[in-house]
Amino acid sequence: MLKFIDRSIFPVVAALAVLSTLVAMGLIFFYAPVEQTMGIVQKIFYVHVPSAMASYAGFTVTAVCSLIYLFSPRDHWDHGAVAGAELGLFYCIFVLISGPLWAYKAWGTPWTWDPQLTATFVLFLLYGGYVLLRHFGGSSLRLKKIAAVLGVIAFVDIPLIHYSVRIWGGLHPVVEREGGGGLAPDMAQVFGVSMLAFLLMFATLLWLRFRVRWREAELDRLYLEVEDLARVREA
Amino acid sequence: MTTLWNEKTGALVAFLVAMGASVRASAQGTGASLASQDTSVPGGTLLMICYIVLWVMIGGYVFFVMRRQKALAEDLERLESRLDEVLGTGAQGDV
């Protein structure tokens, strides 16, 4: 199954990701209109929101793989969880950089302790902790299970981020969600293409990272088998 | 014990409610005062910084993964030579 994905599906998805990203960049800079109130800085929206979605996708992969790992502790679920967390964190960092750049112009300040911003920062801390734990905590079965529990619990923050504007209010705008004003048709088209491009890019990077981690584990296993063989032959 | 637990729980709930109300009031108040402010940095500069950061991050991540991939290929070569060594030693030992 993994080999089939690697040889047949991955090259197609990677090619589509590159193509759709180029199209999205062209549309953002040469087709999407400049928003009247905020000006050109509003074009950050076309990468900020898809990055947030890619971040949620990464953490969802981590939570699902972690949950399955807790019931069926097979290594590929663990590799999936780590790859998802790393990539989710990668996009989360970009969200925390692009958001303040946009907010600096739109709100006059790069950061405020708005509920949605605060919840996103908490998400960064939770999965940042998860990634640090996995990188520096060793590779024992016990640690993998503790990390899996953390991966599932930290996921609770994602619906909190999504509904924080509706529940607690705050500065963060709602565009497409409940109570939002929606997008102009040409902006919505560019946003759709950008969203597709980011999700395809996410899938490509996720598979690349998963594949490397999976092969590293396979190689470690083979090293142990070769050393066992060496001991047997010496005896 | 039950009374103590209830007092503690009540204090915690009151603290959380007060914190929530404070954050909400702060956010709404800040929103009202920030809406009219202007900044000295042009929007185009902020946009360019954002897209440059995006591509540097993506490039960096791909470079990181490719470096791991290269290290993996080198490890595989070392493993192959180790396997040859183990099998070669074994063959001489058999003779």
Boltz contact constraints between the chains, C-beta under 6 A:
constraints:
  - contact:
      token1: [A, 39]
      token2: [B, 43]
      max_distance: 6.0
  - contact:
      token1: [A, 40]
      token2: [B, 43]
      max_distance: 6.0
  - contact:
      token1: [A, 40]
      token2: [B, 44]
      max_distance: 6.0
  - contact:
      token1: [A, 40]
      token2: [B, 47]
      max_distance: 6.0
  - contact:
      token1: [A, 41]
      token2: [B, 43]
      max_distance: 6.0
  - contact:
      token1: [A, 41]
      token2: [B, 46]
      max_distance: 6.0
  - contact:
      token1: [A, 41]
      token2: [B, 47]
      max_distance: 6.0
  - contact:
      token1: [A, 43]
      token2: [B, 47]
      max_distance: 6.0
  - contact:
      token1: [A, 44]
      token2: [B, 50]
      max_distance: 6.0
  - contact:
      token1: [A, 47]
      token2: [B, 54]
      max_distance: 6.0
  - contact:
      token1: [A, 90]
      token2: [B, 61]
      max_distance: 6.0
  - contact:
      token1: [A, 94]
      token2: [B, 57]
      max_distance: 6.0
  - contact:
      token1: [A, 97]
      token2: [B, 53]
      max_distance: 6.0
  - contact:
      token1: [A, 98]
      token2: [B, 50]
      max_distance: 6.0
  - contact:
      token1: [A, 101]
      token2: [B, 46]
      max_distance: 6.0
  - contact:
      token1: [A, 101]
      token2: [B, 49]
      max_distance: 6.0
  - contact:
      token1: [A, 101]
      token2: [B, 50]
      max_distance: 6.0
  - contact:
      token1: [A, 104]
      token2: [B, 39]
      max_distance: 6.0
  - contact:
      token1: [A, 105]
      token2: [B, 39]
      max_distance: 6.0
  - contact:
      token1: [A, 105]
      token2: [B, 43]
      max_distance: 6.0
  - contact:
      token1: [A, 105]
      token2: [B, 46]
      max_distance: 6.0
  - contact:
      token1: [A, 107]
      token2: [B, 34]
      max_distance: 6.0
  - contact:
      token1: [A, 108]
      token2: [B, 34]
      max_distance: 6.0
  - contact:
      token1: [A, 108]
      token2: [B, 37]
      max_distance: 6.0
  - contact:
      token1: [A, 109]
      token2: [B, 34]
      max_distance: 6.0
  - contact:
      token1: [A, 112]
      token2: [B, 30]
      max_distance: 6.0
  - contact:
      token1: [A, 114]
      token2: [B, 27]
      max_distance: 6.0
  - contact:
      token1: [A, 168]
      token2: [B, 24]
      max_distance: 6.0
  - contact:
      token1: [A, 169]
      token2: [B, 24]
      max_distance: 6.0
  - contact:
      token1: [A, 169]
      token2: [B, 28]
      max_distance: 6.0
  - contact:
      token1: [A, 170]
      token2: [B, 27]
      max_distance: 6.0
  - contact:
      token1: [A, 171]
      token2: [B, 27]
      max_distance: 6.0
  - contact:
      token1: [A, 171]
      token2: [B, 31]
      max_distance: 6.0
  - contact:
      token1: [A, 208]
      token2: [B, 65]
      max_distance: 6.0
  - contact:
      token1: [A, 209]
      token2: [B, 65]
      max_distance: 6.0
  - contact:
      token1: [A, 212]
      token2: [B, 65]
      max_distance: 6.0
  - contact:
      token1: [A, 212]
      token2: [B, 68]
      max_distance: 6.0
  - contact:
      token1: [A, 212]
      token2: [B, 69]
      max_distance: 6.0
  - contact:
      token1: [A, 215]
      token2: [B, 72]
      max_distance: 6.0
  - contact:
      token1: [A, 219]
      token2: [B, 75]
      max_distance: 6.0
  - contact:
      token1: [A, 222]
      token2: [B, 79]
      max_distance: 6.0
  - contact:
      token1: [A, 226]
      token2: [B, 82]
      max_distance: 6.0
  - contact:
      token1: [A, 226]
      token2: [B, 83]
      max_distance: 6.0
  - contact:
      token1: [A, 229]
      token2: [B, 86]
      max_distance: 6.0
  - contact:
      token1: [A, 230]
      token2: [B, 86]
      max_distance: 6.0
  - contact:
      token1: [A, 233]
      token2: [B, 90]
      max_distance: 6.0
